Amino acid sequence: MPENNKNLLQTMGDFKALEYTQAVAEIMSLRKRGQVPLAYIRTYGCQQNVADSQKIQGMLSLCGFEFADTPDDADLILFNTCAVREHAEDRVFGNVGALKNLKRSHPSITIALCGCMMEQKHIADRIYKSFPFVNLVFGTHSIHNFAKLYYECLTYGKRIIVAETDDRVIHEEVPVKRDGEFKAFVPIMYGCDNFCSYCIVPHVRGREKSRSSASVLADVKQLINDGYKDITLLGQNVNSYGKGLEENITFAELLRQIDAIPGDYRLRFMTSHPKDCSKELIDTIAGSEHIERHLHLPFQSGSDRILKAMNRKYTRQDYIAIAAYAKEKIPELQITSDVIVGFPGETYEDFAQTLTLVEEVGFSSLYTFIFSPRAGTEAFDMQDETLPQEKSNRFAELLKLQEEISHRRSAAMQGQTVKVLVESKTDKPGMVSCRTSGNIIIEAQGEQSMVGTFKQVQITSAGNYVLKGIILD
């Protein structure tokens, strides 16, 4: 393993596939195209997919790989896929198809596909029939076996398509190679038990299972000791953390235990389900030192009739009540959300209730989507008579309303001084991008040396979503 990769790997502990990483390293020492074997990994979708890719990067580092920015010189090309929306799937098929000529020119290249899309049989069948140059296909439940699968692919020279079911086991020993030096993702649970009628996630990620609090705490403590400043806890529904564990622990209690760890860092989490967003959780955030004042709480629709058809298990008033409680307890809290426009059967009257909910809650920003039918979900077979143009019109109306709300919020922040984490340089010379505790982006004049540090910024002007400020020494 290259020396410059060692300090980026977590302690691998009892990594059961270690012998396969060593065997792959021996093979690739003879088959590499350049000075060292190179891997190109492209990740689609959510933060959980990013965390999965970082595990694959960890295993590849043990195999002696370094990482390429483009597929052109790579010995391994891997796409980690997302199945949540049709557009993401179409992009994957298009980008895989574009690799055909590269594979023809360099037959030794291994092309691999993994992730949520590959957990669907009709997708795996399409890959097998339409893309014969793809060597390896595996899903979310086989991440820990990647080194073994890759070894078999290299050794036997045959296409490998794996369809493993969820074994309900969390494999803690898999090494991780993170992409950054001050921001990190820490999965705390996997899967989902909610089965919203539009969502493919429970079908591809499996049922909920939580990591032990000791494992999570050990990861977070190590990250803090290593100097990480921004730590995000991940789960398809973090609020239901603890389900199935022998220990009696809630997500709020886990947050309290992490918040008690000393250090200069921020703690975030994604994603919360409104039906499980308790007052205990809100009170925990309010009384914390490190938890960011930002809550991402997807409401999806403001209509009770549509929420019932979505199988969301809460009402419009339930959502408004918990949002109001959160704002009362944490006045500086910024709430963001997800909204689906054009769900099957949605009338304009249903959509109008979404608009009034957006106005009443006052979100800092929204992630908005036009309904995308997913094969295998209940909503896939629902009758949908709304014309695409009408859905687009509603979508534009929602965006216009949110822009007005965001502009009012930004204007109200002008003149304030806030603590930010400097995250990156921008494409504008001498400017850096910063993020507040409420997940608001501020651009300010600054140097590369500031990236990864906390600063005080005075807000001088406001756009709808990005503010301008001055860093105070």
C-alpha positions in Angstrom: 0.0 0.0 0.0 1.4 3.4 -0.9 2.7 5.3 2.1 0.6 8.4 1.3 -2.6 6.3 1.7 -1.9 4.8 5.1 -2.8 7.8 7.2 -6.1 8.1 5.3 -7.4 4.7 6.3 -9.3 4.0 9.5 -8.0 1.1 11.7 -9.0 -1.9 9.8 -9.3 -4.3 12.8 -10.3 -7.8 11.8 -10.7 -7.1 8.1 -11.7 -10.5 6.8 -10.9 -9.7 3.2 -7.3 -8.7 3.8 -6.0 -11.7 2.0 -8.0 -10.8 -1.1 -6.6 -7.2 -1.1 -3.1 -8.6 -0.9 -3.8 -11.0 -3.8 -5.3 -8.2 -5.9 -2.2 -6.1 -5.2 0.0 -9.0 -6.5 -2.1 -9.3 -9.7 -2.2 -5.6 -10.4 1.5 -5.2 -9.9 1.8 -7.1 -13.2 -1.3 -5.8 -15.0 -1.3 -2.1 -14.2 -1.2 0.3 -17.1 1.1 2.9 -15.5 3.5 3.3 -12.6 0.8 2.3 -10.1 -2.7 0.8 -10.5 -5.3 3.6 -10.8 -9.0 3.5 -10.0 -11.7 5.9 -11.2 -14.8 6.0 -9.0 -17.9 8.0 -9.8 -20.6 8.2 -7.2 -24.2 9.1 -7.9 -26.9 9.9 -5.3 -27.0 10.5 -1.6 -24.4 10.8 1.1 -24.8 7.2 2.0 -23.5 6.3 -1.5 -20.6 8.6 -0.9 -19.8 6.7 2.4 -20.1 3.4 0.5 -17.6 4.6 -2.1 -15.2 5.6 0.6 -15.3 2.0 1.9 -14.4 0.8 -1.6 -11.6 3.3 -1.8 -10.3 2.0 1.5 -10.2 -1.5 0.2 -8.6 -0.4 -3.1 -5.9 1.5 -1.1 -5.0 -1.8 0.6 -4.8 -3.2 -2.9 -2.1 -0.6 -3.8 -4.4 1.6 -5.9 -4.2 5.3 -6.3 -7.1 7.3 -7.7 -7.6 9.0 -11.0 -9.8 12.1 -11.8 -10.9 10.7 -15.2 -11.4 7.1 -16.5 -9.0 7.4 -19.4 -5.9 6.0 -17.6 -7.7 3.9 -15.0 -7.2 0.1 -14.5 -10.6 0.0 -12.7 -13.6 2.1 -13.5 -16.4 1.9 -11.0 -19.8 3.6 -10.9 -21.7 3.6 -7.6 -25.3 4.1 -8.7 -28.5 5.6 -7.4 -32.0 4.3 -8.0 -34.1 7.1 -6.4 -34.9 8.9 -9.7 -35.1 8.0 -13.3 -32.8 10.8 -14.4 -30.0 9.3 -12.2 -30.4 5.9 -13.8 -30.4 7.3 -17.4 -27.1 9.1 -16.6 -25.6 5.9 -15.5 -26.6 4.0 -18.6 -25.3 6.8 -20.8 -22.0 7.1 -19.1 -21.5 3.3 -19.0 -22.2 3.1 -22.7 -19.6 5.8 -23.4 -16.9 3.4 -21.9 -17.3 0.8 -24.7 -14.6 2.2 -26.9 -12.2 2.7 -24.0 -12.7 -1.0 -23.1 -12.1 -2.0 -26.7 -8.8 -0.1 -26.7 -7.7 -1.5 -23.3 -9.3 -4.9 -22.7 -7.4 -5.3 -19.4 -9.6 -2.5 -17.8 -12.2 -3.7 -15.3 -15.5 -1.9 -15.4 -17.7 -2.4 -12.3 -21.1 -1.2 -11.3 -22.5 -1.2 -7.8 -25.0 0.5 -5.6 -28.8 0.8 -5.4 -29.5 0.4 -9.1 -27.8 -3.0 -9.1 -30.1 -4.3 -6.4 -32.9 -4.3 -8.9 -33.2 -7.5 -11.0 -34.5 -5.8 -14.1 -31.5 -3.4 -14.0 -29.0 -6.2 -13.5 -30.6 -8.1 -16.4 -30.3 -5.0 -18.7 -26.6 -4.6 -17.8 -25.9 -8.2 -18.6 -27.7 -8.2 -22.0 -26.9 -4.6 -23.2 -23.4 -4.0 -21.8 -21.3 -7.1 -22.2 -18.1 -5.2 -21.6 -19.1 -4.6 -17.9 -17.1 -7.1 -15.8 -18.5 -6.8 -12.3 -22.0 -6.0 -10.9 -22.9 -6.0 -7.2 -25.3 -4.2 -4.9 -25.3 -2.4 -1.6 -25.3 -5.6 0.5 -22.0 -6.8 -1.0 -19.8 -3.7 -0.4 -17.8 -5.6 2.3 -17.1 -8.4 -0.2 -15.7 -6.1 -2.9 -12.1 -7.2 -2.6 -13.1 -10.9 -2.9 -15.3 -10.1 -5.9 -12.6 -8.1 -7.6 -10.1 -10.9 -7.1 -12.4 -13.4 -8.6 -13.1 -11.1 -11.5 -9.3 -10.7 -12.2 -8.5 -14.4 -11.6 -11.2 -16.2 -13.6 -11.8 -13.6 -16.3 -15.5 -14.1 -16.3 -18.3 -11.6 -15.7 -19.6 -11.6 -12.2 -23.1 -10.4 -11.3 -23.9 -10.8 -7.6 -27.4 -10.6 -6.2 -27.0 -11.0 -2.4 -29.9 -10.4 0.0 -29.6 -8.4 3.2 -27.8 -10.6 5.8 -28.8 -8.2 8.6 -25.2 -7.9 9.6 -23.2 -4.7 9.9 -19.6 -5.2 8.8 -17.6 -2.9 11.0 -14.2 -4.0 9.9 -14.2 -2.5 6.4 -11.5 0.2 6.0 -12.4 3.7 4.9 -10.5 6.2 2.7 -12.1 9.6 3.1 -12.1 12.2 0.4 -11.5 15.3 2.6 -9.5 16.3 5.6 -12.0 18.2 7.7 -15.5 16.9 6.6 -16.6 13.3 7.2 -19.6 11.0 7.0 -20.4 8.5 9.7 -23.2 6.0 8.9 -25.1 5.1 12.1 -27.8 2.9 10.6 -28.8 1.3 7.3 -32.0 0.6 5.5 -35.6 1.8 6.0 -38.8 0.3 7.3 -41.1 3.0 6.2 -42.0 1.9 2.7 -43.3 5.2 1.4 -45.3 4.3 -1.7 -43.0 6.3 -4.1 -39.6 5.2 -2.6 -37.4 2.4 -3.8 -34.9 2.7 -0.9 -36.4 -0.1 1.4 -36.3 -2.4 -1.7 -32.7 -1.8 -2.5 -31.2 -0.9 0.9 -33.1 -3.4 3.0 -34.7 -3.1 6.4 -33.4 -0.9 9.2 -30.4 -2.0 11.2 -28.3 0.2 13.6 -24.7 0.2 14.5 -23.8 -0.1 18.2 -23.3 3.2 20.0 -19.8 2.1 21.0 -18.9 1.7 17.3 -20.3 5.1 16.4 -18.7 6.9 19.3 -15.3 5.3 18.5 -15.5 6.6 14.9 -16.5 10.1 15.9 -13.8 10.3 18.6 -11.2 9.2 16.1 -12.3 11.8 13.6 -12.2 14.6 16.2 -8.8 13.5 17.3 -7.7 13.6 13.6 -8.9 17.2 13.3 -12.2 16.8 11.5 -14.4 19.8 11.9 -17.7 18.8 10.2 -19.1 15.4 11.0 -22.4 14.2 9.5 -24.3 11.1 10.9 -26.0 9.2 8.1 -29.0 7.0 7.8 -32.0 6.6 5.6 -34.0 7.6 8.8 -31.6 8.6 11.5 -34.5 9.3 13.9 -35.3 5.6 14.2 -31.7 4.8 15.2 -31.5 2.1 17.9 -34.2 -0.2 16.5 -33.1 -3.8 16.9 -30.1 -3.1 19.1 -29.7 -5.0 22.4 -28.8 -1.7 24.1 -31.7 0.6 25.0 -30.8 3.8 23.1 -32.6 6.5 21.1 -31.1 8.8 18.5 -31.5 11.7 20.8 -29.4 9.9 23.5 -26.7 9.0 20.9 -26.5 12.7 20.0 -26.1 13.6 23.6 -23.3 11.2 24.1 -21.5 12.5 21.0 -22.1 16.1 21.9 -20.3 15.4 25.2 -17.1 14.6 23.4 -14.8 17.7 23.8 -13.4 19.4 20.7 -13.9 22.1 18.2 -16.3 20.5 15.7 -19.8 20.6 14.3 -22.2 17.6 14.3 -24.9 17.2 11.6 -27.3 14.4 10.6 -29.2 13.3 7.6 -32.1 12.4 7.1 -35.0 12.8 9.5 -38.5 11.4 9.1 -41.2 13.7 10.5 -43.2 10.9 12.1 -40.1 10.1 14.2 -39.0 13.6 14.9 -39.6 13.9 18.6 -39.6 16.8 21.1 -36.8 14.9 22.8 -34.7 15.3 19.7 -35.5 19.0 19.4 -34.7 19.6 23.0 -31.4 17.7 22.6 -30.4 20.0 19.7 -31.4 23.1 21.7 -29.3 22.1 24.6 -26.2 21.0 22.7 -22.9 22.6 22.1 -21.9 21.0 18.8 -25.1 20.1 16.9 -25.7 22.4 14.0 -28.8 24.6 14.1 -30.2 23.0 10.9 -32.9 20.4 10.5 -33.6 18.7 7.2 -37.1 17.4 7.6 -38.8 16.2 4.3 -42.6 16.9 4.2 -43.1 15.9 0.6 -46.7 17.2 0.3 -48.9 19.6 2.2 -52.1 17.6 1.5 -53.3 15.0 4.0 -54.9 13.1 1.1 -51.6 12.8 -0.8 -49.6 12.1 2.4 -51.9 9.2 3.1 -51.4 7.9 -0.5 -47.6 8.3 0.0 -47.8 6.2 3.2 -46.0 9.0 5.2 -47.8 8.2 8.5 -48.2 11.9 9.6 -50.6 14.7 8.8 -50.0 18.2 7.6 -50.8 19.5 11.1 -48.4 17.0 12.7 -45.6 18.5 10.5 -46.5 22.1 11.2 -46.7 21.4 14.9 -43.2 19.8 15.2 -41.7 22.6 13.0 -43.3 25.2 15.2 -42.0 23.5 18.4 -38.5 23.4 16.8 -38.5 27.1 16.0 -39.8 28.0 19.4 -37.0 26.0 21.2 -34.3 27.0 18.7 -35.0 30.5 17.3 -32.0 30.4 15.1 -32.9 27.1 13.5 -32.9 26.7 9.7 -35.3 24.1 8.4 -34.9 22.6 4.9 -37.1 20.0 3.3 -37.9 17.7 0.3 -41.0 18.2 -1.8 -42.5 16.0 -4.5 -44.6 17.7 -7.2 -47.1 15.8 -9.3 -47.6 12.6 -7.2 -50.2 10.4 -8.9 -53.7 11.8 -8.2 -52.4 15.2 -7.0 -54.9 18.0 -7.9 -54.1 21.6 -8.0 -56.0 21.9 -4.7 -53.6 19.4 -3.2 -50.7 21.3 -4.6 -52.1 24.6 -3.2 -51.9 23.1 0.3 -48.2 22.4 -0.3 -47.7 26.1 -1.1 -49.5 27.2 2.1 -47.4 24.8 4.2 -44.2 26.2 2.6 -45.4 29.8 3.4 -46.3 28.9 7.0 -43.2 27.0 8.0 -40.8 29.4 6.2 -38.0 27.0 5.0 -34.5 28.3 4.3 -34.4 26.2 1.1 -36.2 23.2 -0.5 -35.1 20.2 -2.6 -37.9 20.0 -5.1 -38.6 17.0 -7.4 -41.2 16.1 -10.0 -42.6 12.6 -9.2 -40.4 9.9 -10.8 -42.1 6.5 -11.0 -39.9 3.6 -9.6 -40.6 0.0 -10.7 -41.3 -2.1 -7.7 -43.0 0.6 -5.6 -46.7 0.9 -4.9 -46.9 4.3 -6.6 -45.6 2.9 -9.9 -49.0 1.4 -10.6 -51.1 4.3 -9.5 -53.2 6.1 -12.0 -51.6 9.5 -13.0 -53.7 11.8 -15.2 -51.8 15.0 -14.6 -50.1 16.2 -17.8 -46.3 16.8 -17.7 -46.8 20.5 -18.5 -49.1 21.0 -15.6 -46.5 19.4 -13.3 -43.8 21.6 -14.7 -46.1 24.7 -14.1 -46.6 23.7 -10.5 -42.9 23.0 -10.0 -42.1 26.6 -11.3 -44.7 28.1 -9.0 -43.2 26.3 -6.0 -39.7 27.5 -6.9 -40.9 31.1 -7.2 -42.5 31.0 -3.8 -39.4 29.5 -2.1 -37.2 32.1 -3.8 -39.3 34.8 -2.3 -39.1 33.2 1.2 -35.4 32.6 0.9 -34.8 36.3 -0.2 -36.7 37.5 2.9 -34.7 35.2 5.2 -31.4 36.3 3.6 -32.3 40.0 3.9 -33.1 39.5 7.6 -29.5 38.2 8.2 -27.8 41.2 6.7 -25.6 42.9 9.3 -25.3 39.8 11.5 -22.0 38.3 12.6 -22.0 34.5 12.5 -19.5 31.6 13.1 -18.7 29.7 9.8 -16.6 26.9 8.7 -14.5 27.8 5.6 -15.1 25.0 3.2 -13.4 25.8 -0.1 -12.0 28.4 -2.5 -14.5 29.5 -5.1 -13.9 30.0 -8.8 -13.7 33.7 -8.1 -10.1 34.8 -7.3 -9.5 35.5 -3.6 -12.9 34.3 -2.5 -13.8 31.4 -0.2 -17.1 29.6 0.5 -18.2 29.3 4.1 -21.1 27.5 5.8 -23.0 28.6 8.9 -24.4 26.4 11.6 -27.7 26.8 9.9 -26.4 25.4 6.7 -26.4 28.8 4.9 -23.6 29.5 2.4 -21.6 32.8 2.7 -18.9 33.9 0.2 -16.2 36.1 1.6 -12.7 37.3 0.7 -10.2 34.8 2.0 -7.1 32.6 1.4 -6.6 28.9 0.8 -5.0 28.6 4.3 -8.4 29.4 5.9 -10.1 26.3 4.4 -11.0 23.8 7.2 -11.0 26.5 9.9 -13.8 28.3 11.8 -14.1 32.0 11.4 -16.4 34.9 12.3 -18.1 36.5 9.3 -20.1 39.7 9.1 -22.9 39.4 6.5 -22.8 42.4 4.2 -25.3 41.5 1.4 -27.8 38.9 0.6 -28.9 36.9 -2.4 -31.6 34.2 -2.3 -29.4 31.3 -1.4 -25.8 32.7 -1.2 -24.8 35.6 1.1 -21.8 37.8 1.0 -19.7 38.7 4.0 -16.4 39.9 5.5 -14.2 37.5 7.5 -13.3 39.2 10.8 -9.8 38.6 12.2 
